[in-house]
Amino acid sequence: MSYVFGHSDRELERLAAQAALVDPITREILVEAGIAPGMRVVDVGSGIGAVAFLASSLVGEGGSVIGVDRAETAVAEARRRSEASGIRNVSFEVGDPAELVFDAPLDAVVGRYVLQFQPDPAGMVRRLSGHAPGGLVVFHELDWTGFRSAPPVPAWDRLCRLIVDAVEAGGASTRMGGALPTVFAKAGLPAPTMRMAALLGAGANSGDVVGRAVRVALTLGLLSPDDPGGEQLAGQILEEAAAEASLLLGPSEFGAWSRVPG
């Protein structure tokens, strides 16, 4: 399955902005799952390296993190960021994470927003967990099922529906977060521990959640000639949300983790 968002410069910028918003959620998931100093970790579907950098800060100098992604452009950006920050316990490789061979067993397999793009997510998790006998498998995935606004903000609800339809048309899942227990079971793992969080907007204080959705829509090419530009659309949604003091809810953030038998 191809990555529905592509790997343009706009997409790399979107990933960086997204990471600034959701990294705190991912970090909490990794900490609670048990990512700790000295561990050897692989970050699958690493993109520009945001999760790999989070993991590297948790495993410390005595540990190591390998970030793997199929896209050469994303890996090049991850390497650039690593060199610029001086982080020494993380490296990045181009390739299919499920097909890689490692020179020693892993302590953990982690990933964010990657299973939703796999034609066989359980098969991928099964293959990856084989590299971590007795280790942790930790995934952070989205679920768009409950997006809404209350009182209603029609422009927001329409934007979320456009995003969901486009992602699903591209062959990806918009409900992977809620499917994680099934994926783990089919992969032969024990039932996972799970947590859920969400980015919320409240009236005029909705800039982050609206900006995130608009960036997704722009990357997907969803703004038609009849739509205002990105900044104008964001402003329109914010004005409507402020006028009604509305709650804006986009995708839910699900974390799931389990330990590989053996």
C-alpha positions as CSV (number, residue, x, y, z in Angstrom):
1,M,0.0,0.0,0.0
2,S,1.3,3.4,-0.9
3,Y,1.5,6.2,1.7
4,V,-1.6,8.3,1.0
5,F,0.0,11.6,2.0
6,G,3.1,11.2,-0.2
7,H,6.5,12.6,0.7
8,S,6.5,16.1,-0.6
9,D,8.2,19.0,1.2
10,R,4.7,20.0,2.4
11,E,4.2,16.6,3.9
12,L,7.5,16.7,5.7
13,E,6.5,20.1,7.1
14,R,3.1,18.7,8.1
15,L,4.8,15.8,10.0
16,A,7.0,18.2,11.9
17,A,4.0,20.3,12.9
18,Q,2.0,17.2,13.9
19,A,4.9,15.9,16.0
20,A,4.9,19.2,18.0
21,L,1.3,18.5,19.0
22,V,1.2,14.8,19.6
23,D,4.7,14.0,20.8
24,P,3.6,14.5,24.5
25,I,0.9,11.9,24.0
26,T,3.3,9.4,22.4
27,R,5.9,10.0,25.1
28,E,3.4,9.2,27.8
29,I,2.5,6.0,26.0
30,L,6.1,4.9,25.7
31,V,6.9,5.7,29.3
32,E,3.8,3.8,30.6
33,A,4.5,0.9,28.3
34,G,8.0,0.5,29.9
35,I,10.5,2.0,27.4
36,A,13.5,2.5,29.7
37,P,17.2,3.1,29.8
38,G,19.5,0.6,28.1
39,M,16.8,-0.8,25.7
40,R,17.4,-1.6,22.1
41,V,14.4,-0.3,20.1
42,V,13.2,-0.2,16.5
43,D,10.8,2.6,15.4
44,V,8.8,1.4,12.4
45,G,7.5,3.8,9.8
46,S,9.8,6.3,11.4
47,G,9.1,9.2,8.9
48,I,11.2,12.2,9.9
49,G,12.2,10.5,13.2
50,A,10.0,12.1,15.8
51,V,9.1,8.9,17.7
52,A,12.7,7.6,17.3
53,F,13.9,10.8,19.0
54,L,11.4,10.4,21.8
55,A,12.5,6.8,22.3
56,S,16.2,7.8,22.2
57,S,15.6,10.2,25.1
58,L,14.1,7.4,27.2
59,V,16.7,4.6,26.5
60,G,19.6,7.0,27.2
61,E,23.2,6.6,26.2
62,G,23.2,3.0,27.2
63,G,20.4,2.2,24.7
64,S,19.9,2.6,21.0
65,V,17.1,3.2,18.6
66,I,16.9,2.3,14.9
67,G,14.3,4.2,12.8
68,V,13.1,2.5,9.7
69,D,11.0,3.9,6.8
70,R,10.4,3.0,3.2
71,A,10.7,6.6,2.0
72,E,14.3,7.8,1.3
73,T,13.2,11.5,1.5
74,A,11.8,11.0,5.0
75,V,14.9,9.1,6.2
76,A,17.2,11.8,4.8
77,E,15.3,14.4,6.8
78,A,15.4,12.2,9.9
79,R,19.2,11.9,9.5
80,R,19.5,15.6,9.0
81,R,17.6,16.3,12.2
82,S,19.7,13.7,14.1
83,E,22.9,15.3,13.0
84,A,21.7,18.8,13.7
85,S,20.6,17.8,17.3
86,G,23.7,15.8,18.0
87,I,21.8,12.7,19.1
88,R,24.2,9.8,19.0
89,N,22.1,6.8,20.1
90,V,19.7,6.8,17.1
91,S,20.2,5.7,13.5
92,F,17.9,5.6,10.5
93,E,17.6,3.0,7.7
94,V,15.6,2.9,4.4
95,G,13.6,-0.3,4.0
96,D,10.5,-2.3,4.8
97,P,10.5,-2.6,8.6
98,A,8.9,-6.0,8.5
99,E,11.6,-7.4,6.2
100,L,14.7,-6.2,8.1
101,V,17.1,-8.6,9.8
102,F,18.7,-7.4,13.0
103,D,22.0,-8.5,14.4
104,A,20.6,-9.0,17.9
105,P,17.2,-9.3,19.5
106,L,15.3,-6.1,20.2
107,D,13.9,-5.0,23.5
108,A,11.0,-3.1,21.9
109,V,9.2,-2.4,18.7
110,V,7.4,0.9,18.6
111,G,5.5,2.9,16.0
112,R,3.1,5.8,15.5
113,Y,0.5,6.1,12.7
114,V,2.0,3.3,10.7
115,L,-0.4,0.3,11.0
116,Q,-3.2,2.2,9.4
117,F,-1.3,2.2,6.1
118,Q,-0.6,-1.6,6.1
119,P,-2.6,-4.0,4.0
120,D,-1.9,-6.7,6.7
121,P,-1.3,-4.9,10.0
122,A,-1.5,-8.1,12.1
123,G,1.0,-9.8,9.8
124,M,3.4,-6.9,10.1
125,V,3.1,-6.9,13.9
126,R,3.6,-10.7,14.0
127,R,6.8,-10.5,11.9
128,L,8.2,-7.5,13.9
129,S,7.4,-9.1,17.3
130,G,9.6,-12.1,16.2
131,H,12.6,-9.8,16.6
132,A,11.7,-9.0,20.2
133,P,11.2,-12.3,22.2
134,G,10.1,-11.3,25.7
135,G,10.1,-7.6,24.6
136,L,7.5,-4.9,24.2
137,V,5.3,-4.0,21.2
138,V,4.0,-0.5,21.4
139,F,1.8,1.3,18.8
140,H,0.1,4.7,18.8
141,E,-2.7,4.9,16.2
142,L,-5.5,7.3,15.2
143,D,-9.2,6.6,15.2
144,W,-11.5,9.2,13.5
145,T,-14.8,7.5,14.5
146,G,-15.9,10.1,17.0
147,F,-15.0,13.4,15.3
148,R,-17.7,16.0,16.0
149,S,-18.5,19.5,17.1
150,A,-20.9,20.6,19.8
151,P,-22.8,22.9,19.3
152,P,-22.3,22.0,15.6
153,V,-19.7,23.8,13.5
154,P,-20.6,22.7,10.0
155,A,-17.3,23.7,8.4
156,W,-15.4,21.6,10.9
157,D,-17.6,18.5,10.5
158,R,-17.4,18.8,6.7
159,L,-13.6,19.1,6.8
160,C,-13.2,16.0,9.0
161,R,-15.5,14.0,6.8
162,L,-13.5,15.1,3.7
163,I,-10.3,13.9,5.4
164,V,-11.8,10.5,6.5
165,D,-13.2,9.9,3.0
166,A,-9.9,10.8,1.3
167,V,-7.8,8.6,3.6
168,E,-10.1,5.6,3.2
169,A,-10.2,6.1,-0.6
170,G,-6.4,5.9,-0.5
171,G,-6.7,2.4,1.1
172,A,-5.8,3.4,4.6
173,S,-7.8,2.8,7.8
174,T,-9.2,5.7,9.8
175,R,-10.2,3.4,12.6
176,M,-7.0,1.6,13.4
177,G,-6.8,2.9,17.0
178,G,-10.0,1.0,17.9
179,A,-8.8,-2.0,16.0
180,L,-5.6,-2.5,17.9
181,P,-6.9,-5.2,20.3
182,T,-7.9,-7.3,17.2
183,V,-4.6,-6.6,15.5
184,F,-2.6,-7.7,18.6
185,A,-4.7,-10.8,19.0
186,K,-4.3,-11.8,15.3
187,A,-0.5,-11.2,15.7
188,G,-0.4,-13.8,18.5
189,L,0.2,-11.2,21.3
190,P,-1.5,-11.0,24.7
191,A,-4.3,-8.6,25.0
192,P,-2.8,-5.1,25.1
193,T,-3.0,-2.4,27.8
194,M,-4.6,0.6,26.2
195,R,-4.9,4.4,26.7
196,M,-6.8,7.0,24.8
197,A,-6.3,10.7,24.5
198,A,-7.4,13.5,22.1
199,L,-6.6,17.0,21.0
200,L,-9.5,19.2,21.7
201,G,-10.6,22.6,20.6
202,A,-12.8,24.9,22.8
203,G,-14.4,27.9,21.1
204,A,-11.8,30.4,20.2
205,N,-9.1,28.2,21.8
206,S,-9.1,25.7,18.9
207,G,-6.2,26.9,16.8
208,D,-4.0,23.8,17.3
209,V,-6.7,21.2,16.4
210,V,-8.0,23.2,13.5
211,G,-4.6,23.9,12.1
212,R,-3.7,20.3,12.2
213,A,-6.8,19.3,10.2
214,V,-6.3,22.0,7.7
215,R,-2.7,20.9,7.1
216,V,-3.9,17.4,6.5
217,A,-6.5,18.7,4.0
218,L,-3.9,20.8,2.1
219,T,-1.5,17.9,1.9
220,L,-4.3,15.6,0.5
221,G,-5.3,18.3,-2.0
222,L,-8.9,18.4,-0.5
223,L,-9.5,22.2,-0.8
224,S,-11.4,22.6,-4.0
225,P,-11.7,25.9,-6.0
226,D,-15.0,26.5,-4.1
227,D,-13.2,26.4,-0.7
228,P,-11.3,29.3,0.8
229,G,-7.6,28.9,1.2
230,G,-6.1,27.1,4.1
231,E,-5.7,30.1,6.4
232,Q,-9.2,31.4,5.4
233,L,-10.8,28.0,6.1
234,A,-9.1,27.8,9.5
235,G,-10.3,31.3,10.3
236,Q,-13.8,30.5,9.3
237,I,-13.9,27.4,11.5
238,L,-12.4,29.3,14.4
239,E,-15.0,32.1,14.0
240,E,-17.9,29.6,14.0
241,A,-16.5,27.8,17.0
242,A,-15.9,31.0,18.9
243,A,-19.4,32.3,18.1
244,E,-21.0,29.1,19.5
245,A,-18.4,28.3,22.2
246,S,-18.2,24.9,20.6
247,L,-16.2,21.8,21.4
248,L,-14.2,20.6,18.4
249,L,-13.1,17.0,18.5
250,G,-11.0,15.4,15.7
251,P,-9.4,11.9,15.8
252,S,-8.8,10.0,19.0
253,E,-5.3,8.9,19.9
254,F,-5.0,5.3,21.0
255,G,-2.0,3.7,22.6
256,A,-1.6,0.0,22.9
257,W,1.2,-2.2,24.3
258,S,1.9,-5.8,25.1
259,R,4.8,-8.1,25.8
260,V,5.9,-10.7,23.3
261,P,5.7,-14.3,24.8
262,G,9.0,-15.9,25.4
